[in-house]
Structure formats: C-alpha cells, structure tokens
Amino acid sequence: MTSTQLTRLQDRAVQLLGGEPDDTTLRRYLHGLSGVDATGLEQRAADLGTRSIKTTSKAWALERIVGLIDLTTLEGADTPGKVRSLVAKALNPDAADPTCPRVAAVCVYGDMVPHAIEALGAAHGDPDEGGVSVAAVATAFPSGRASLDVKLADTSQAVADGADEIDMVIDRGAFLAGRYGLVFDQIARVKRACVRSDGTSAALKVILETGELATYDNIKRASWLAILAGADFIKTSTGKVQPAATLPTTLLMLEVVRDWHRATGERIGVKPAGGIRTSKDAIRYLVTVAEIAGEEWLQPHLFRFGASSLLNDVLRQRTRLQTGHYTGADYVTID
C-alpha cells in the first residue's frame, strides 16, 4: 500500500465517521453500533460447532487448516537455531509425507526475522501462491506498553528486515478508558510504518486481545476501530492472555468483516490465535468462516490460525484418515 493509498484510506474513514477520528467522533460512531446479543451469539456459535462435514470433506479441511496456520515461536528463549527448526517444520510439516502442504507463515519476534527469511530461502513468499510468509510481532508485544516512537521503530525495523506481515497489539488500557482517538492514531501510524522503501507494504494484523476487553460490545467496537484505522487483519489474541480465541468471539469478528465488505467492497482478514489445539476445533472454525463471511475467506490472505500445537494434531488426524486408522470421534462427526 502506497502513501497515496494510505491517504485515501484515512479520507474514507473520515467520510464514514462523519468527521475527524478523534475521541468524540469515534465514540459517537462506535457506541452507535448495534449492541451484541451475547446469548444469541453464543447459541449461534454452539449451533455452528455441531455442523457436519462429510468424511470426503475432512481430508480437504485438514489440508486447508495446515495451509492457514501461522506457526509461531514467541518466547524469550528463542534463538536463531529454534527459528530455523520452526521454518523446517513450516516447509515440511510431515517429514514422512512430502505431499503435505506448507503452513501459511512463521511468526517470530522482530529480531528473528532475518533468520527466518534466511532459513526459508526460495520458499519465502506469498502463501496464496505456495510460499511461506514471515510475520513479526511488534509494538511492544504482548503488552503494548511502550511509547509510540518505540512502537513505530519496532515496526519499521521488522519491515526493513523483510517481514511480510506485522502483528501489532492495541493499547487496551487506552481503549477501555475511551481514548479511541489515540488507539486509532497508533494503528494508522503503525500502518504507515509498514510501507517499504519501494512503496509496497507489509500486511498489518491488529491484535485486540479480546480476553482483556471484557464484553462482546467492546470486541465489536475494537474490531470496527481497527478496520477504520487501516487493519488488513483483525486478530483475537496474543496467546499470552486467557481466554484467548473462542468461537463466539471469532464469529463476532467475522460478522464485522462481513458487514465491512458489504459496506465498502473491501475484504479484511480474521485471525483467531491461542487455545485452538485440535483438528475438531479447527474444523468448527472453518465451518463458521464459511457460514458467516463466506467460503472466499478460506484462503491465507483472509484467514489464519495462530497456533503451534494445532499442527501436530492435524498431522495425526491427516495420517489416520489416509491410512483408515481413525474413528468418527476424531472429527466433527454429524453428517
């Protein structure tokens, strides 16, 4: 995204908001959104969680889940060697089966970006075209407690080092205090920091940390705020706070991106992260995406799973399905 496109993005936000994106204008807009029926939302998620897929579709679903995973290591003890091992797993998830698809991306701290890119080599590229992207967490992940200058420097360095995607965290304290203008400005300025010297841009995933937002209404407002400010993806969680991703929360965020698309024609991605560990759970998310946003969202530039342990379970289920050594209980079973 170029500077001109960013300017147009901000102009559109001003037009939709009916004024400059300050606290007053944003409060009027965000609090004017329809409230969330929590009981209805959770019941819809529960109903979708029981939807069936046939055995023949399960093989496709498992392949698709692998190709939508952001394989992640975000620990203080991360080393270049650990990142190289992560990349090796991303490129060849099942060492016994070279037909297994690659994951969508590896997600690392910013200082590990060069090591990830070096390890990927020629495979570094667009996951929609068979490559593997490099995502970097930024903006004082996971707390977001840093000055804006530090957040922008964090982002700019990761982009300069070759990151394809930036996963930023919002200032939850500012949001909960009603300082919506500050949150909007930080997202918009991080978006500008994602622009590379050649005019292209890293994709921006905005982490809401839904477990700290307390209510579905807040999650809905934060989702709209992030999109208005320029998010390419809205992401549930850092994975460091519980609860992390839940099906009702993800369903709500999918409704927001669906409504945004209906209003503007623009598609925004969704990334549930943290706590999705089994194939059964991941298939429920796929069904929900297809039902709420549409099947066109089931591709890497519009939907991701932020997970590490999930991949191992998907590979186990994939092998069982291929060999016939599985039971219906391993999957979403209602046909």
Secondary structure per residue as TSV (DSSP state, phi and psi in degrees):
chain	resnum	aa	ss	phi	psi
A	1	M	-	360.0	128.4
A	2	T	-	-85.8	170.6
A	3	S	H	-61.0	-37.5
A	4	T	H	-62.7	-43.1
A	5	Q	H	-65.6	-36.3
A	6	L	H	-64.4	-40.2
A	7	T	H	-62.3	-42.4
A	8	R	H	-63.4	-38.1
A	9	L	H	-60.6	-45.8
A	10	Q	H	-67.4	-37.9
A	11	D	H	-61.8	-39.5
A	12	R	H	-65.1	-40.6
A	13	A	H	-59.7	-43.4
A	14	V	H	-61.7	-41.2
A	15	Q	H	-64.9	-45.3
A	16	L	H	-66.6	-37.0
A	17	L	H	-77.5	-24.0
A	18	G	T	79.1	23.9
A	19	G	S	166.6	178.9
A	20	E	-	-65.2	148.0
A	21	P	S	-78.5	64.3
A	22	D	S	-99.0	179.9
A	23	D	H	-57.6	-43.7
A	24	T	H	-65.6	-48.7
A	25	T	H	-64.7	-45.0
A	26	L	H	-66.5	-38.4
A	27	R	H	-63.1	-44.0
A	28	R	H	-60.3	-43.0
A	29	Y	H	-70.5	-51.5
A	30	L	H	-67.8	-38.4
A	31	H	T	-80.5	-7.2
A	32	G	T	-87.5	-7.7
A	33	L	S	-67.5	150.5
A	34	S	-	-63.6	142.8
A	35	G	-	-69.6	158.5
A	36	V	-	-93.3	127.2
A	37	D	-	-80.4	97.7
A	38	A	H	-60.2	-43.7
A	39	T	H	-63.9	-43.6
A	40	G	H	-65.1	-40.9
A	41	L	H	-61.9	-47.8
A	42	E	H	-67.7	-34.9
A	43	Q	H	-67.7	-40.3
A	44	R	H	-62.4	-43.4
A	45	A	H	-62.4	-40.9
A	46	A	H	-64.7	-40.6
A	47	D	H	-65.0	-43.8
A	48	L	H	-65.5	-30.4
A	49	G	T	-66.9	-14.2
A	50	T	T	-104.4	2.2
A	51	R	-	-63.4	148.9
A	52	S	-	-97.1	154.9
A	53	I	-	-134.0	142.9
A	54	K	-	-73.1	161.0
A	55	T	H	-56.1	-38.9
A	56	T	H	-64.7	-28.5
A	57	S	H	-81.6	-21.0
A	58	K	H	-64.8	-36.9
A	59	A	H	-62.4	-43.8
A	60	W	H	-63.0	-42.7
A	61	A	H	-62.0	-42.4
A	62	L	H	-65.4	-41.3
A	63	E	H	-61.1	-43.5
A	64	R	H	-65.7	-40.0
A	65	I	H	-60.0	-46.0
A	66	V	H	-55.5	-45.4
A	67	G	H	-73.3	-3.8
A	68	L	T	-111.4	4.5
A	69	I	E	-86.6	135.0
A	70	D	E	-95.4	102.9
A	71	L	E	-75.3	127.5
A	72	T	E	-126.3	139.6
A	73	T	-	-136.7	117.9
A	74	L	-	-137.7	64.8
A	75	E	-	-121.1	152.5
A	76	G	T	-63.0	-22.9
A	77	A	T	-93.1	11.1
A	78	D	-	-61.1	140.9
A	79	T	-	-130.6	163.5
A	80	P	H	-55.0	-37.5
A	81	G	H	-64.7	-40.6
A	82	K	H	-65.2	-38.3
A	83	V	H	-66.4	-40.2
A	84	R	H	-61.6	-38.9
A	85	S	H	-65.6	-39.4
A	86	L	H	-61.6	-43.8
A	87	V	H	-64.2	-41.2
A	88	A	H	-59.3	-40.5
A	89	K	H	-66.8	-38.7
A	90	A	H	-63.5	-39.6
A	91	L	H	-77.0	-32.1
A	92	N	-	-139.4	73.5
A	93	P	S	-56.4	-37.7
A	94	D	-	-116.8	103.5
A	95	A	T	-61.4	-22.5
A	96	A	T	-88.2	-5.4
A	97	D	-	-142.0	96.6
A	98	P	T	-67.1	-10.3
A	99	T	T	-82.5	-8.0
A	100	C	S	-64.1	133.0
A	101	P	-	-67.6	158.8
A	102	R	-	-77.9	159.9
A	103	V	-	-75.6	170.3
A	104	A	S	-75.1	-41.0
A	105	A	E	-158.4	161.8
A	106	V	E	-109.5	139.5
A	107	C	E	-118.8	123.2
A	108	V	E	-140.5	169.9
A	109	Y	E	-68.3	155.6
A	110	G	G	-55.8	-37.5
A	111	D	G	-72.3	-11.1
A	112	M	G	-95.0	-4.4
A	113	V	H	-57.5	-49.5
A	114	P	H	-58.9	-35.7
A	115	H	H	-68.3	-38.7
A	116	A	H	-66.0	-43.4
A	117	I	H	-64.4	-42.7
A	118	E	H	-61.7	-42.4
A	119	A	H	-68.8	-33.1
A	120	L	H	-71.3	-35.3
A	121	G	G	57.9	-131.1
A	122	A	G	-67.8	-15.7
A	123	A	G	-79.4	-10.0
A	124	H	B	-67.5	118.8
A	125	G	S	175.2	-167.7
A	126	D	-	-71.3	120.8
A	127	P	G	-65.6	-23.3
A	128	D	G	-67.6	-16.7
A	129	E	G	-116.7	19.1
A	130	G	T	94.6	-2.5
A	131	G	-	-86.8	-178.8
A	132	V	B	-124.1	124.2
A	133	S	E	-83.3	162.9
A	134	V	E	-114.8	118.8
A	135	A	E	-105.7	139.8
A	136	A	E	-121.3	131.6
A	137	V	E	-77.1	145.2
A	138	A	-	-148.3	-175.6
A	139	T	S	61.4	46.8
A	140	A	S	61.6	42.5
A	141	F	T	-57.2	139.1
A	142	P	T	-95.4	-8.4
A	143	S	T	-80.7	-32.4
A	144	G	T	74.4	11.7
A	145	R	-	-92.0	84.9
A	146	A	S	-159.6	163.7
A	147	S	-	-68.8	159.4
A	148	L	H	-61.5	-37.8
A	149	D	H	-59.5	-41.5
A	150	V	H	-66.3	-42.5
A	151	K	H	-61.8	-42.7
A	152	L	H	-69.0	-39.0
A	153	A	H	-65.2	-40.0
A	154	D	H	-58.5	-46.2
A	155	T	H	-67.1	-49.1
A	156	S	H	-60.2	-38.2
A	157	Q	H	-66.6	-43.5
A	158	A	H	-63.4	-40.4
A	159	V	H	-66.6	-43.0
A	160	A	H	-62.6	-31.5
A	161	D	T	-80.2	-5.3
A	162	G	T	112.3	8.4
A	163	A	-	-61.0	136.3
A	164	D	S	-87.3	-25.2
A	165	E	E	-140.6	143.6
A	166	I	E	-118.2	125.8
A	167	D	E	-104.0	103.6
A	168	M	E	-100.9	158.6
A	169	V	E	-111.0	141.5
A	170	I	-	-80.9	161.5
A	171	D	-	-80.5	96.3
A	172	R	H	-66.2	-34.1
A	173	G	H	-61.6	-43.7
A	174	A	H	-64.1	-42.9
A	175	F	H	-62.2	-48.0
A	176	L	H	-67.5	-22.7
A	177	A	T	-85.4	0.8
A	178	G	T	81.8	15.2
A	179	R	-	-89.1	63.2
A	180	Y	H	-65.5	-34.0
A	181	G	H	-62.4	-39.1
A	182	L	H	-65.0	-45.3
A	183	V	H	-63.1	-44.3
A	184	F	H	-58.5	-47.4
A	185	D	H	-62.6	-40.4
A	186	Q	H	-66.1	-42.5
A	187	I	H	-62.9	-45.6
A	188	A	H	-62.2	-38.7
A	189	R	H	-75.4	-33.5
A	190	V	H	-65.5	-37.8
A	191	K	H	-57.6	-42.2
A	192	R	H	-66.9	-33.6
A	193	A	H	-70.6	-13.6
A	194	C	T	-80.5	-9.4
A	195	V	B	-77.3	128.7
A	196	R	-	-85.1	169.2
A	197	S	T	-63.9	-24.4
A	198	D	T	-88.8	4.6
A	199	G	S	94.0	-14.4
A	200	T	-	-78.0	174.5
A	201	S	B	-142.0	143.0
A	202	A	-	-72.8	145.2
A	203	A	E	-71.3	143.8
A	204	L	E	-110.5	117.4
A	205	K	E	-101.9	127.0
A	206	V	E	-105.7	116.6
A	207	I	E	-87.8	122.2
A	208	L	-	-86.7	-22.5
A	209	E	-	52.0	66.6
A	210	T	G	-60.0	-27.6
A	211	G	G	-64.9	-19.0
A	212	E	G	-100.1	-5.1
A	213	L	T	-87.7	-12.5
A	214	A	-	77.8	-41.1
A	215	T	S	-130.5	155.7
A	216	Y	H	-64.8	-34.3
A	217	D	H	-61.2	-42.1
A	218	N	H	-64.1	-40.3
A	219	I	H	-63.6	-41.7
A	220	K	H	-62.6	-46.7
A	221	R	H	-63.0	-42.8
A	222	A	H	-64.6	-35.9
A	223	S	H	-63.4	-48.0
A	224	W	H	-63.4	-41.3
A	225	L	H	-60.9	-45.1
A	226	A	H	-62.5	-42.9
A	227	I	H	-67.1	-43.6
A	228	L	H	-58.3	-34.6
A	229	A	H	-82.6	-9.6
A	230	G	T	122.0	12.0
A	231	A	-	-61.7	138.2
A	232	D	S	-88.3	-27.3
A	233	F	E	-135.9	148.3
A	234	I	E	-112.4	134.7
A	235	K	E	-123.9	139.0
A	236	T	-	-66.4	-49.4
A	237	S	-	-151.0	162.7
A	238	T	-	-84.0	-18.5
A	239	G	S	85.6	-2.1
A	240	K	S	-101.0	-6.8
A	241	V	S	-125.7	138.7
A	242	Q	S	-110.4	142.7
A	243	P	S	-72.3	147.8
A	244	A	-	-95.2	-126.2
A	245	A	-	-67.6	136.7
A	246	T	-	-131.8	157.8
A	247	L	H	-65.8	-42.2
A	248	P	H	-61.3	-41.7
A	249	T	H	-64.1	-44.0
A	250	T	H	-65.5	-39.4
A	251	L	H	-58.2	-45.4
A	252	L	H	-59.9	-44.1
A	253	M	H	-66.8	-34.1
A	254	L	H	-66.4	-36.4
A	255	E	H	-63.0	-38.2
A	256	V	H	-64.2	-47.9
A	257	V	H	-67.8	-32.7
A	258	R	H	-62.1	-46.2
A	259	D	H	-67.4	-35.6
A	260	W	H	-63.4	-42.6
A	261	H	H	-63.4	-41.3
A	262	R	H	-63.7	-34.0
A	263	A	H	-81.8	-32.1
A	264	T	H	-123.5	-16.4
A	265	G	S	82.3	1.8
A	266	E	-	-100.5	135.4
A	267	R	-	-99.0	128.7
A	268	I	-	-113.0	141.8
A	269	G	E	-84.3	162.9
A	270	V	E	-131.5	137.2
A	271	K	E	-133.8	102.7
A	272	P	-	-76.7	136.6
A	273	A	B	-141.1	135.3
A	274	G	S	93.8	120.8
A	275	G	S	90.9	-3.8
A	276	I	-	-94.4	105.1
A	277	R	-	-117.8	-17.0
A	278	T	S	-120.6	155.0
A	279	S	H	-59.6	-40.2
A	280	K	H	-57.4	-46.8
A	281	D	H	-63.9	-44.5
A	282	A	H	-62.4	-38.0
A	283	I	H	-63.6	-37.5
A	284	R	H	-59.7	-39.0
A	285	Y	H	-66.1	-41.5
A	286	L	H	-59.7	-44.9
A	287	V	H	-60.5	-41.8
A	288	T	H	-66.1	-42.1
A	289	V	H	-59.0	-49.7
A	290	A	H	-62.3	-38.2
A	291	E	H	-74.4	-39.7
A	292	I	H	-91.4	-52.4
A	293	A	T	-93.6	-36.9
A	294	G	-	124.6	154.6
A	295	E	G	-62.9	-23.7
A	296	E	G	-64.7	-16.7
A	297	W	G	-78.2	-10.5
A	298	L	-	-85.2	58.2
A	299	Q	S	-146.5	156.5
A	300	P	T	-59.0	-29.7
A	301	H	T	-82.2	2.1
A	302	L	T	-130.1	-13.3
A	303	F	B	-152.4	136.6
A	304	R	-	-139.9	154.8
A	305	F	E	-105.5	124.9
A	306	G	E	-89.3	100.9
A	307	A	-	-160.4	157.5
A	308	S	S	-125.1	-52.2
A	309	S	H	-67.0	-24.6
A	310	L	H	-56.5	-41.4
A	311	L	H	-57.7	-42.6
A	312	N	H	-62.8	-40.0
A	313	D	H	-68.8	-39.5
A	314	V	H	-61.1	-41.3
A	315	L	H	-65.0	-38.3
A	316	R	H	-63.2	-46.0
A	317	Q	H	-67.0	-36.0
A	318	R	H	-62.3	-44.1
A	319	T	H	-64.9	-42.5
A	320	R	H	-61.1	-41.3
A	321	L	H	-66.4	-40.1
A	322	Q	H	-68.3	-35.5
A	323	T	H	-93.0	-12.2
A	324	G	T	86.3	1.3
A	325	H	-	-93.1	66.4
A	326	Y	-	-147.7	164.2
A	327	T	-	-122.1	159.9
A	328	G	G	-56.4	-28.5
A	329	A	G	-64.5	-15.8
A	330	D	G	-73.9	-10.8
A	331	Y	S	-133.0	-179.4
A	332	V	-	-71.2	117.7
A	333	T	-	-105.5	-12.0
A	334	I	-	-80.0	119.9
A	335	D	-	-96.4	360.0
